[in-house]
Structures are given as structure tokens and as C-alpha cells.
């Protein structure tokens, strides 16, 4: 028998007169018939028929394969990617980008939900809490406890708006301030001072520059009723005539006018010259009782540091002594 046919190739197929086994994808068939070349995504099966191939699905499917069929892979009933076998998600799951994930909600996510994905811990770009939708914080904001809050240094009108929970009001405006970091024990970054606030809290506030300019005002002085000997200040039993003088370093900065016959004097003296923040680290304040012949020293507050603690902010300085019970100065930025 010549040629190829059922008589001599019953278990295979014929290709160009040659009997082939019929088990190859480029020559598939049986019963001595003509061999078939299997199309893409098919292969020669054990039955020697060109049938859909799972290997072909895996190679070409962006979704997932159900048997030999490519599925988009984006449903809970057929979830998968990159030609993987489709899987069925449980009732508590959803198909998210080809993966079965737990649904994102307050019950399953302490952070925020970006679609079905739980973001925890949260970030400035994805902020939220208790399974709520994630939001992006704006400029000058940070995510604090799941809420977009104003960062340290940002303008604020109340502490609840600050990530640091501390808004330090600007004395000039009375309502608007800046968010500041709380501090304790003087611990602040460089360029900041830990300053006690009237509220009882302490905050890191920007320190004055070393070359910033200041003037010093004398506001008041309170004098003890008797001198160091326990006698009246004047021989005739009169009250003292206190005058306050300032020295910045070794340089005289000026004196107040004499206040006549009083234990509680107020003044309007302000230094004519300005002084740097560094110079105010050593200031001497003398209080004298002005008399006709010679002045009597009431108190000498020597080499006191009256530097302002906060940039561009007026500071009150209270000096307390034995005979001069209190002298109040005001350090004013220029």
C-alpha cells in the first residue's frame, strides 16, 4: 500500500503523504485523515483533537482562566489576574484588582478605605479613620489621628485645628495665632525656646535672633515702707523719692524721672538706644531714693538676663528684691 491513509495510518493523521502520530499541535488528528494545525489558544488533546488549551489561556489572558476560557477576573465569582485560575471570593470578600480582599468598612478597618483597600496606618496622602473614605490632606496639613490638621507653624484660630493640639494666639491680633509644639523641661529644637503660657501649658516658640533689636522700658517700682535699718526713708518721716536707672553691660542706658514721696511709682521711661538680644543678657537695674545732698541706694539688681524669649514679642520682666519689692520692665522688639 502506497501513500498515507486509513489503511496504514489508522491511529494517526496524514501530512503531505506522511503518517504522523496525530498528537502534535502542528499535526493533530487520527484515522488516517489529513492532519490539522491547531489554532492559537488550542492544543492537540489526548483525543487527537484541537481543543482550547489552559496553557494558551494562561499565556494570553490579562484576567483569570475558567477552564480554557479567559474571564475579566474582576467579579467575586471569578477573580484573578495574569491568566491565573479564577477563584470564587467568600461572602465577606470582594474582588479588588484581581485579588479577593475583605470588604473595607468600620468593622474591618481602623484606618481609612481607598476603595476596598484598608489604609492603616494612614498617611498625609490617605487620611481618615473608622473605615471612612481616605482623603488627601492639603498644603500645610498633616494627618493626625485620622484627621487632616494644621502642621506646626501654620496659622490657626483654635487649638482643635492643630495637629499639635496647641494654637498660641498672637497678642497683636487676639484671635489668630500659630500651631506650636508643646514642650516640657525645656526640650525644644534649635532656634526655639520652651516658654510657659498663661494657660498653664508650655510651647516651643521661635527664639529671637542674636542681632534682633530691642528697647527697654521701666514701668513701675514698689518700695518697702522702711529702709534696711527699719527706719523711715526720710529723716522727717517722709516717703522715698524712687528713681530707676538702667545699665546694659557697663554702659548707662538712662534713668527714669524721680517719683516724689511714694512707695508705688509708675514711669514712662524708654531707652533712647536699641540693644541687641545678646546685649540684654547682662542688664543692671539700680533703684535710688533721691535726696537733696546724696541719693540712697534702695536696691541693686546686678547683671540680670532680661532677654526676650520669643521673636518680635514684647516681654514683661519682674525683678523682686528686699527693699525694692518689685521693679517691672518691658522689653520691646524694634
Secondary structure, DSSP 4 states (H G I P E B T S, - for coil): --SSSTTT-TTSEEETTEEE-SEETTEE--TTEE-BPPPTTEEE-TTSSEEE-HHHHHHH-SSEEETTEEE--EETTEE-STTEEPBPPPTTEEEETTEEEEPPSTTT-SSEEETTEEE-S--SSSB--TTEEPB---TTEEEETTEEEEPTTSEESSGGGBTTS-EEE-TTTSS-EEE--B-STT---TTEEEEE-TTS-EEEEEPPPTT-EEEEEEEEEEE-SS-TTSS-SSTTSPPP-EEEEEEETTEEEEEPPPPPS-SEEEEEEE-SS-EETTGGGSEEEEEEE--SS-PEEEEEEEEE----SSTT--EEEEE--SSEEEEEEEEEE-
